[in-house]
Amino acid sequence: MIIQKSVIIAKLRERGLDVRADFVDRELPDEVDTLRFGGLLSTLNLDLKELQAPSS
């Protein structure tokens, strides 16, 4: 699955994790492949379900 980096950054900032958000902004591509970066997302305590766009 592909998730926009901006969604990850927004979720981290929402939690007050600005330093981690800045790291993600610097290090990850604009479109984040969850298979490739799943370990990092897990380390950041981000659940894929909460990062998915809401369904219509």
N, C-alpha and C positions, 0 to 999 in steps of 0.2 A: 504494500500500500504506500502511496505517496502522500505526504502531509506538507503543507506549506510551512516554511520556517517561521513565518510571522505568527502562525497559530501557536507554535511552541513558545516563542518569545512572549506572546501575550499571556499565556497560561502561567509562565514563570514569573512575570512581572505582577500578575494578579496575586500571586502568593508572596510577593515581596522579595523574590529571589533575583534582584537586579544584576548581581555579579554573574550568576549562572546564565541569565538571559543575554548579557553582553558576550559571554563566551560562545554561546550558541550562535549569536549573530555573526561573530567573527569566523567561526570554524565550520559551520555547516552550510551546504548549498541551499539555494532558495527553495528547492523541492527536495524534501528529505525522504529517502527510501527507508521505510521502517524495518525492512529486513536487514539492511546494511548497518543501520544505526540503532537497532533495537536495544542493544546493550547500553548505549549511552542514554537513551530515553528511559530505560529502566533505572539506571543510576540516578537520573534526575527525578525519579518517582513520578513519571508521567505515564498514565494509562492510555493505551491507544484509543479506547472507547471515548474517553473525555476529549481527545484531540480531533476526533472525526467530526465533520460538518454535520449538523442536524439534518435528518431526512425530511423531505417535503411531504 
